[in-house]
């Protein structure tokens, strides 16, 4: 039997990981603060504390052994990022950058993309709105691919301006 691809969400407290998880899975119940790892279908939702506190990086590394993709979540309404530069390169899984809350008036999407480019030197970045459903299908499709090359080819065929393929090296 073929292994089913699974994605782990990592990002700061309040970045929209649980809300995005619910939207990706087509659930309508309210998202609640994640207190521990939550395995739901093809997604593993992690507490924001895992990313905000380097003492918990070992939890991210251990959980990454169970997934094929890591979604690095950047809230477009936040002025800073909690990810160190090149953070995705320390996790040997396919990275996907995700800008959340793109529909919020105070969102700075270009700034959020620039932050994610520093975290993910090579990989797709998707601009999303869980409320509007923007970018969700793109994420679902990207998680089906098993290489950066396949993901790049998918992104290049998209007419959607809510996804880019970043190949900058720490610009």
GILINKA-V591444 format. One record per residue. N is the residue number from 0. RES is the residue in three letters. SS is DSSP state (~ for helix, > for strand, _ for the rest). PSI is psi in whole degrees, 0 to 359 (none if undefined). OMEGA is omega in whole degrees, 0 to 359 (999 if undefined). Layout:
N;RES;SS;PSI;OMEGA + N;RES;SS;PSI;OMEGA
This chain:
0;UNK;_;136;180 + 1;UNK;_;141;178 + 2;UNK;_;133;179 + 3;UNK;_;132;178 + 4;UNK;_;145;182 + 5;UNK;_;141;182 + 6;UNK;>;140;175 + 7;UNK;>;133;177 + 8;UNK;>;127;173 + 9;UNK;>;142;180 + 10;UNK;>;175;184 + 11;UNK;_;166;175 + 12;UNK;_;130;177 + 13;UNK;_;9;182 + 14;UNK;_;345;179 + 15;UNK;_;17;181 + 16;UNK;~;311;182 + 17;UNK;~;321;177 + 18;UNK;~;317;178 + 19;UNK;~;319;178 + 20;UNK;~;310;180 + 21;UNK;~;316;180 + 22;UNK;~;317;180 + 23;UNK;~;328;181 + 24;UNK;_;0;178 + 25;UNK;_;25;180 + 26;UNK;_;149;182 + 27;UNK;_;352;179 + 28;UNK;_;156;181 + 29;UNK;_;142;175 + 30;UNK;_;144;177 + 31;UNK;_;159;179 + 32;UNK;_;125;180 + 33;UNK;_;121;182 + 34;UNK;_;338;180 + 35;UNK;_;177;178 + 36;UNK;_;134;177 + 37;UNK;>;117;178 + 38;UNK;>;119;182 + 39;UNK;>;106;182 + 40;UNK;_;244;184 + 41;UNK;_;11;183 + 42;UNK;>;140;171 + 43;UNK;>;115;179 + 44;UNK;>;130;181 + 45;UNK;_;151;175 + 46;UNK;_;144;178 + 47;UNK;_;332;180 + 48;UNK;~;331;180 + 49;UNK;~;327;182 + 50;UNK;~;329;184 + 51;UNK;~;336;183 + 52;UNK;_;112;181 + 53;UNK;~;337;176 + 54;UNK;~;336;182 + 55;UNK;~;2;179 + 56;UNK;~;328;179 + 57;UNK;~;329;177 + 58;UNK;~;320;177 + 59;UNK;~;314;181 + 60;UNK;~;316;180 + 61;UNK;~;316;181 + 62;UNK;~;328;181 + 63;UNK;~;338;178 + 64;UNK;_;343;183 + 65;UNK;_;0;184 + 66;UNK;_;167;177 + 67;UNK;_;336;184 + 68;UNK;>;151;173 + 69;UNK;>;125;177 + 70;UNK;>;115;180 + 71;UNK;>;112;189 + 72;UNK;>;125;176 + 73;UNK;>;117;177 + 74;UNK;>;121;182 + 75;UNK;_;349;180 + 76;UNK;_;356;181 + 77;UNK;_;140;181 + 78;UNK;_;340;181 + 79;UNK;_;168;175 + 80;UNK;_;153;179 + 81;UNK;_;357;180 + 82;UNK;_;135;172 + 83;UNK;_;156;177 + 84;UNK;_;137;178 + 85;UNK;_;14;185 + 86;UNK;~;322;182 + 87;UNK;~;333;183 + 88;UNK;~;344;178 + 89;UNK;~;356;179 + 90;UNK;_;115;187 + 91;UNK;_;59;177 + 92;UNK;_;163;180 + 93;UNK;>;123;182 + 94;UNK;>;144;171 + 95;UNK;>;120;176 + 96;UNK;>;138;181 + 97;UNK;>;120;173 + 98;UNK;>;121;179 + 99;UNK;>;165;176 + 100;UNK;_;34;181 + 101;UNK;_;343;181 + 102;UNK;_;352;182 + 103;UNK;_;139;184 + 104;UNK;_;322;182 + 105;UNK;_;6;181 + 106;UNK;_;135;174 + 107;UNK;_;84;186 + 108;UNK;~;313;178 + 109;UNK;~;320;180 + 110;UNK;~;318;179 + 111;UNK;~;321;178 + 112;UNK;~;315;179 + 113;UNK;~;320;178 + 114;UNK;~;316;180 + 115;UNK;~;327;178 + 116;UNK;~;329;178 + 117;UNK;~;332;181 + 118;UNK;~;320;184 + 119;UNK;_;92;181 + 120;UNK;_;338;180 + 121;UNK;_;117;179 + 122;UNK;>;170;181 + 123;UNK;>;151;173 + 124;UNK;>;126;184 + 125;UNK;>;133;177 + 126;UNK;>;124;186 + 127;UNK;_;160;167 + 128;UNK;>;110;179 + 129;UNK;_;326;180 + 130;UNK;_;317;183 + 131;UNK;_;351;182 + 132;UNK;_;10;183 + 133;UNK;>;130;175 + 134;UNK;_;353;185 + 135;UNK;~;314;181 + 136;UNK;~;326;178 + 137;UNK;~;315;179 + 138;UNK;~;314;179 + 139;UNK;~;318;181 + 140;UNK;~;315;182 + 141;UNK;~;323;181 + 142;UNK;_;344;178 + 143;UNK;_;341;183 + 144;UNK;_;153;186 + 145;UNK;_;12;177 + 146;UNK;_;158;175 + 147;UNK;~;325;180 + 148;UNK;~;314;179 + 149;UNK;~;319;180 + 150;UNK;~;318;179 + 151;UNK;~;316;180 + 152;UNK;~;320;178 + 153;UNK;~;312;182 + 154;UNK;~;318;182 + 155;UNK;~;335;180 + 156;UNK;~;350;183 + 157;UNK;_;138;174 + 158;UNK;_;4;183 + 159;UNK;_;129;179 + 160;UNK;_;14;178 + 161;UNK;_;11;178 + 162;UNK;>;138;175 + 163;UNK;>;162;172 + 164;UNK;>;114;183 + 165;UNK;>;132;174 + 166;UNK;_;31;178 + 167;UNK;_;146;175 + 168;UNK;_;92;175 + 169;UNK;_;45;177 + 170;UNK;_;none;999
